[in-house]
Amino acid sequence: MRFNLIGLIAAATLAALATGCANRTGNMTIAEFCASADHTDYDICKQHRDTENVRTSLGDRISDVFSRTERAQATADQALARNMTCTTHTIRNRTTGSCPEQGYTLTSCVQTRYTNRAGGLAILRQINDSECRFNSRVLEMQVRCCHVGDDTADTTSAEQPPPQQAPAAPTS
């Protein structure tokens, strides 16, 4: 009976303490409570400051991302307004890829087909405005080429063989 009474008193004391801790700020918000100079060292106020710093930092980063996105969109819009033309070419069994058209700039180079028997994935070693180079021959790569301005560039592909001439008819 004595242990039941001690347990009951301990439970009542803990309940009273928990109630007091739960309502530490009264009817004030955490921001109002922490605005007082007397409360700056409280753990809840330290946590509130940290949370506000993260919120402000995150807001700044989100704003920065949106401004960069707007600049990228403006650049893309300018490129489209200047009549940008892009083509993709498939090149097979080569170590290097380039734009077959005159006046086009290479913008990307990707290995699109490989087999383990043929050596697997190759490593892209070099890429610039005119060509890309892999460490070994690839089964297939796709090269993306772009041109700004009027589309007056030669569109014949370097992969196509030259046209065959018809044999001359025999003369008698």
Residue pairs with C-beta under 8 A, 6 or more apart in sequence:
24 33
24 44
25 32
25 33
25 44
26 33
30 44
30 45
30 48
31 48
33 39
33 44
33 45
34 40
34 42
34 44
34 45
34 48
34 49
39 45
79 148
82 148
82 149
83 148
83 149
83 150
83 151
84 146
84 147
84 148
85 146
85 147
85 148
85 151
86 107
86 144
86 145
86 146
86 147
87 101
87 104
87 144
87 145
87 146
87 155
88 142
88 143
88 144
88 145
89 97
89 99
89 100
89 142
89 143
89 145
89 157
89 159
90 112
90 140
90 141
90 142
91 97
91 140
91 141
91 142
91 143
91 159
92 139
92 140
92 141
92 159
93 137
93 138
93 139
94 137
94 138
94 141
95 133
95 134
95 135
95 136
95 137
95 138
96 131
96 132
96 133
96 134
97 106
97 109
97 131
97 132
97 141
97 143
98 106
98 130
98 131
98 132
98 143
98 158
99 105
99 106
99 130
99 143
99 145
100 145
100 156
100 157
100 158
100 159
101 145
101 147
101 153
101 154
101 155
101 156
102 153
102 154
103 147
103 152
103 153
103 154
104 145
104 146
104 147
104 153
105 129
105 130
105 145
105 146
105 147
106 127
106 128
106 129
106 130
106 131
106 132
106 143
106 144
106 145
107 144
107 145
107 146
108 127
108 143
108 144
109 124
109 127
109 132
109 141
109 142
109 143
109 144
110 141
110 142
111 121
111 122
111 124
111 134
111 138
111 139
111 140
111 141
112 140
112 141
112 142
113 138
113 139
113 140
114 120
114 121
114 122
114 138
114 139
114 140
115 139
118 139
119 136
119 137
122 134
122 135
122 136
122 137
122 138
123 134
123 135
124 132
124 133
124 134
125 133
125 134
125 135
126 132
126 133
127 133
132 141
132 143
134 141
147 153
